[in-house]
Amino acid sequence: MNLLVAFNGSDGSVAALRYAASLADRLGAHVTAMLAHSGHEVIDKRSRWIPKEARALLDAANTGILREIEDRFEAERTALGLANALQLKEVTGRVDTVLSEAARHYDMLIVGARSDTDDEHVTLHPDRIALLSGRPVIVVPAGYDAGATHSHAALAWDGGRAAARALSDSLRLLEDDGRVSVLTVGPRNPWPIDDLMVHLSRHGVEATQHDWPTTHPVAETILAWCVKHNPSLLVLGAYEHSKFREDFLGGVTTGILSRSTIPVLLSH
């Protein structure tokens, strides 16, 4: 596999880098790291009223922020034993756009979960990237240190297009795990679930189904099940309904990403 990991110096991106390295070791994959940033332009330095000295200070501050991120990356790269095998690409532009366009040239993108403490010029939005890129995105929560040694995955399934895409995008990982729990909450496509179970078995995956009625809230039910059973990965189809509706009303994708304590593979 050919993996891209986004690194912006946050605790989440450190967890993502470690997860990517673990996944690469497990699958013999290649990893590329990328620092996408918007230039750190707090104000327009081209304005005539800004003194030359002030411009120099702004440039120094901008450079300092990037150097701090690079230093943290270097420390992690060394600790992972990848000093000669992993480089950090630095790309300037709108962060979500840069990563979305780059991700199309890889099998999947691995990122840290978004945090309100991230510097705004390097902040990324995993859900937007999954929408824009057309590639699966694995979102790793800050502090996650169990690596990518999977033994059991969970698949959120409603029979919709996004869920089917997430299943396809994750199938190699599910095959390697060998065991998956299919979680169905509330209404789903009426097509028989047995066909999904047969499909998974033909890929060498042992699958079991867990079903809840419509009275159960989807995000809370899935999160509670994951806390209890501790799968190593949750596979989720992103935004089966419109992203505007999800953002406005607070949907399943947003709720799970903001509270999950395990990596989430997101596809749209």
C-alpha positions in Angstrom: 0.0 0.0 0.0 1.0 3.6 -0.6 0.0 5.8 2.4 0.0 9.5 2.9 0.1 10.9 6.5 -0.7 14.5 7.3 1.7 16.0 9.9 1.0 19.4 11.5 2.8 19.1 14.8 -0.3 18.5 16.8 -0.7 15.6 19.3 -3.2 14.0 16.8 -0.7 14.2 14.0 1.9 12.5 16.1 -0.5 9.7 16.8 -1.3 9.5 13.1 2.4 9.3 12.2 2.9 6.5 14.6 -0.2 4.7 13.4 1.0 5.0 9.7 4.4 3.7 10.6 2.8 0.7 12.4 0.5 0.0 9.4 3.5 0.3 7.0 5.4 -2.2 9.1 2.5 -4.6 9.2 1.6 -4.4 5.5 4.9 -3.6 4.0 3.5 -0.2 2.9 5.3 2.9 1.8 4.6 6.1 3.8 4.9 9.8 2.7 4.5 12.6 5.3 3.1 16.0 4.3 3.0 19.3 6.1 0.2 21.4 4.5 0.0 25.0 5.7 -1.7 28.2 4.6 1.4 30.4 4.8 0.9 31.7 8.4 -0.1 35.1 7.0 -1.9 36.8 10.0 -2.0 40.2 8.2 -1.1 41.3 4.7 2.6 42.3 4.9 2.3 44.0 1.5 0.5 46.9 3.1 2.6 50.1 2.8 1.9 51.1 6.4 3.8 48.1 7.8 7.4 49.0 8.7 10.2 46.9 7.2 11.2 45.8 10.7 7.7 44.5 11.5 7.7 42.5 8.3 10.9 40.9 9.3 9.5 40.0 12.7 6.4 38.4 11.0 8.5 36.4 8.6 10.6 35.2 11.6 7.5 34.2 13.5 6.1 32.3 10.5 9.3 30.5 9.9 9.6 29.6 13.6 6.2 27.9 13.7 7.1 25.7 10.7 10.5 24.9 12.2 8.9 23.8 15.5 6.7 21.4 13.5 9.6 20.1 11.5 11.6 19.6 14.7 8.8 17.6 16.3 8.6 15.5 13.1 12.3 14.9 13.1 12.1 13.7 16.8 9.3 11.3 15.9 10.9 10.0 12.8 14.1 9.2 14.7 12.2 7.5 17.5 10.4 5.4 15.0 13.7 4.3 13.4 12.7 5.9 10.1 15.5 8.5 9.8 16.4 7.4 6.3 13.0 6.1 5.1 10.6 9.0 5.7 10.7 12.6 4.5 8.4 15.5 5.2 7.0 17.3 2.2 6.0 20.9 2.8 3.2 22.4 0.7 1.6 25.8 0.9 -2.0 26.4 0.2 -5.5 25.8 1.6 -4.9 22.9 3.9 -8.0 20.8 3.1 -7.6 21.4 -0.6 -3.9 20.5 -0.6 -4.4 17.3 1.3 -7.5 16.3 -0.8 -5.6 16.7 -4.0 -2.5 15.0 -2.7 -4.5 12.0 -1.3 -5.8 11.1 -4.8 -2.3 9.8 -5.6 -2.3 7.4 -2.6 -4.3 4.5 -1.3 -5.4 6.3 1.8 -4.7 9.4 3.9 -4.0 9.1 7.7 -4.6 12.2 9.8 -4.9 13.2 13.4 -8.3 14.0 14.9 -9.0 17.8 14.7 -8.4 19.8 17.8 -9.5 23.3 18.8 -6.0 23.9 20.0 -4.4 23.4 16.5 -2.8 26.4 14.9 -5.4 27.7 12.4 -2.9 27.8 9.6 -2.3 24.1 9.7 -5.8 22.9 10.9 -7.3 20.2 8.8 -10.9 18.8 8.6 -10.9 15.0 8.0 -14.5 14.9 7.0 -14.1 17.6 4.4 -11.0 15.9 3.0 -12.9 12.6 2.7 -15.6 14.4 0.7 -13.2 16.3 -1.5 -10.5 13.7 -2.1 -12.4 10.6 -3.1 -10.0 8.6 -1.0 -10.5 6.9 2.4 -9.2 8.9 5.4 -8.2 7.2 8.7 -8.6 9.6 11.6 -6.5 8.8 14.6 -7.3 10.4 18.0 -4.6 12.2 19.9 -2.9 9.9 22.4 -3.8 6.7 20.6 -0.8 4.4 21.0 -2.1 0.9 20.3 -0.5 1.0 16.8 -2.2 -0.6 13.8 -2.0 -4.2 15.0 -5.7 -5.0 14.3 -7.5 -8.1 15.4 -11.1 -6.9 15.3 -12.8 -4.1 13.3 -16.3 -2.6 13.5 -18.3 -1.7 10.4 -21.2 0.8 10.6 -23.7 -0.4 8.0 -26.9 1.0 6.8 -26.8 -0.5 3.3 -26.2 3.0 1.7 -23.8 4.1 -0.9 -21.3 5.7 1.5 -21.2 2.5 3.7 -20.6 0.4 0.6 -17.7 2.6 -0.4 -16.2 2.5 3.1 -16.5 -1.3 3.1 -14.7 -1.5 -0.3 -12.0 1.0 0.8 -11.3 -0.9 4.0 -11.5 -4.5 2.7 -7.8 -5.2 2.7 -7.6 -4.2 6.3 -10.6 -6.2 7.2 -9.2 -9.2 5.4 -6.0 -8.9 7.4 -7.9 -8.6 10.7 -10.0 -11.6 9.8 -12.9 -10.5 12.1 -15.5 -7.7 11.9 -18.6 -6.8 13.8 -21.3 -5.3 11.6 -23.2 -2.6 13.5 -26.7 -1.7 12.2 -28.7 1.0 14.1 -32.2 2.0 13.1 -33.4 2.1 9.5 -31.3 0.6 6.7 -31.6 -0.5 3.1 -34.1 -3.4 3.0 -31.7 -5.6 1.0 -31.0 -8.8 3.0 -28.1 -8.4 5.4 -27.2 -12.1 4.7 -25.7 -11.0 1.4 -23.2 -8.7 3.2 -22.2 -11.5 5.5 -21.6 -13.9 2.6 -19.6 -11.2 0.8 -17.4 -10.8 3.9 -17.0 -14.6 4.4 -15.8 -14.9 0.7 -13.1 -12.5 1.6 -12.0 -14.6 4.5 -13.6 -12.4 7.1 -15.5 -13.8 10.1 -18.5 -11.4 10.5 -21.1 -11.1 13.2 -24.0 -8.6 13.2 -25.3 -6.4 16.0 -28.6 -4.7 15.4 -30.5 -1.9 17.3 -33.9 -0.5 16.7 -34.7 3.0 15.5 -35.2 4.2 19.1 -31.4 4.2 19.6 -29.4 7.2 18.6 -26.9 6.1 16.0 -23.6 7.9 17.0 -24.1 7.3 20.7 -25.0 3.6 20.2 -21.9 3.0 18.0 -19.6 4.8 20.3 -20.9 3.0 23.4 -20.5 -0.4 21.7 -16.9 0.5 20.7 -16.0 1.5 24.3 -17.4 -1.8 25.6 -15.9 -4.1 22.9 -12.7 -2.1 22.0 -12.3 -2.8 18.3 -9.1 -1.5 16.8 -10.8 0.2 13.9 -14.3 1.7 13.1 -15.2 1.8 9.4 -17.7 4.5 8.6 -19.4 5.9 5.5 -19.3 9.7 5.8 -22.2 12.0 5.2 -24.8 9.7 3.7 -27.0 12.8 3.9 -25.7 16.3 3.0 -22.8 17.7 4.9 -24.7 20.9 5.4 -27.5 18.9 7.2 -24.9 17.1 9.3 -23.1 20.3 10.3 -26.4 22.1 11.0 -28.1 19.4 13.0 -25.1 17.6 14.3 -25.0 14.3 12.5 -23.5 10.8 12.9 -20.2 11.6 11.2 -19.5 14.7 13.3 -20.6 13.0 16.5 -18.4 10.0 16.1 -15.3 11.9 14.9 -15.4 14.3 17.8 -15.7 11.6 20.5 -14.1 8.4 19.1 -11.2 7.0 21.1 -10.1 4.6 18.3 -9.1 5.2 14.7 -12.0 5.7 12.3 -11.8 4.9 8.6 -13.9 7.5 6.8 -15.1 7.2 3.2 -17.6 9.0 1.0 
